[in-house]
Amino acid sequence: MSKVRRLDEVAIFNQRLSFLIPHEWIEVDSGDVGTYLYQLPDPPSGWFRVSLVTTKGVANPVERLRQLFSESGNVEVNETTENLIRRSEKDTVEDGYRLHIYYWFIGGCVAPDMVCEAVFSYTVLADWLDRDETQSEVRLLNQLIGKARFNAVE
C-alpha cells in the first residue's frame, strides 16, 4: 500500500511556471542563475532542478511548439494541460561520483503569443538508481511534472 504524500505548489520565474513538489523538499541555492534546485534536507541522493525558456511574440505558438518537439521522438501530450512532454535519461560522472540524470522537457503555450519550455531534471547517485525510494520519487515526478502550468504574467 502506497503512502499519501503531502505536496506543495511552487510558482517560480516570476510566477510563469507552477508545479507541485513533495512537501518535505526544500529550495537550495543552485549557484546557477535561471535555475531552481530542490532536495530533501541533507539528501544522500536526489537533486531536482528546474529551468525555463520563454519566447514571446510568436505568430502561431502551438505550431512553433510542435516544431520544437517534433525534432525529437517519443513525445507525449498531457491530456489535462496539453503540455508536450519528452523524457530522457543519461549516466555521467561528476567530481568522481557516478550519477544518473532523469530529464523531462515540458512545452506549453500561453495565449496569445508565448511558447514556454521547462527543463526538469532529477539527479541521483548511480548506486541509488534501483532503490525503491528512488524509483518511487521518479514515478511521483513523472505524474507531477506533466501537470506543470505555464502562466501569463505581465
N, C-alpha and C positions, 0 to 999 in steps of 0.2 A: 504494500500500500504506500503510495507516494504522499509526502507531507505537503501541506499547503504552504506556499511561500508568500510572505508579505512583500509587495512591490511598491516602489516609489516612482512617480513620474519625474523625469528630468527634462528641462527645457533649456537648451543651450544655443550658442551662436545668436545671441540677442533674440531668443525665442523662435528662431527659424526652424529648429528641429526639436521634436519632443518624442520621448520613448520611455519605456519602463525598464527599471533595473531592480535587482534584489535589494530589499531594504537595508541589509547589513553592509552593502558595499559603500565605500567612501570615495570621494573625489580626491585625487592627489595631483600635485604639480607634475605635469608630464615633461616639463622642460622644453617642449615644442610649442611655439606659437601656432594657434589654429588647431590644436589637438587637445581633447579632453581625455583623462585617464581615470579609470575606476578600478577598485580592487577591494578585497576583504582587508581589514586592518592586519598588517603584518602577514601577508599571504606567503605560504610556502610555494605557491604556484597559482597562476591565473590573473592576468592583467588585461583589462578591457579598454581599448582605445577607440575614439571616435573623431573623425574629421569630416568637413563639409565643403563642397564646392557648389557655388550657385552661379548661374548665368542668367542675367536679366535682359529683356529686350528681344527675346526670341520670337520670331514671327509665328511659328507653329510649334509650341513647346512639346506637345505629345509626339509629333513626328520626329523632332530632334532627339527626344529621349529614346525613342525606338531605334533610331540610327546608332546612338551611342552604345546601346546594349546589344544591337544585332551583330556587332563586330566580335562578340564572344558567344559561345554556345551555352547551353544549359541555363537559360533564363526562365524564371517563373514570374507569375503575376499574383500578388496578394489580392484575394477577392474583396477584402474589406476596404483596403486603402488604394488599390490599383497600382501600388508601387511595383516596379520591376526589381527583381532580386536575382543576383548572381552570387554563387558561393564558390570558394576555392580554399585550398589548404597548402601549406608548404612546411618543410623542415628546414631549419637553419641552425647555425652556431653563432652565439654572440658572447663575447667575453669568456669563452671556454665552456659555455653551457649549451647543451643540445636543446633546442626549442622546437615546438610545433605551433604554427600560427593558423588559426581559422580566420577566414575573411568573408565578410558579407558586403556586397556593393548594392546599395539601395538607391533606386532612382525614382523620382517623382516630379510632378509638375505643380506649380502654384499659379492659379489664374491671375492675370491674363497672359503673362509672358515670361515666366521664370521656370528654368529647369534646374533641379537640385540632384546632387549625388552625394550621399553619405557613405563613408567607408568605415565600417565597424571591424575591429579585429579583436580576437581573444587569443592571447599567448599563454602557453602552458609549457612547463618543463617536459621534455620528451619522455622522461621516466614516469611522468604522471598521466600520460596520454590514455592508458587503458584503465585507470582507476574509475570506480563508479561515480565518485563525486565530480570528476572532470567531465565524464560523459553526461551526467545529469545537468551540469551547468551549460554544456553545449546544446543539449536538447531544449533547455529553457530559453537560451539566447536565440535559437532558431525560431521559436514561437514569438518572442518579443520583438525582435529586430524587424521582421517583415511588417509589423504594425506601426512602425515609426511614422510620424506625421511631419510633413513639411508645412510650414505656416507662412502666410503673407505678413510681413512686418514692414511698416513704413519708417 
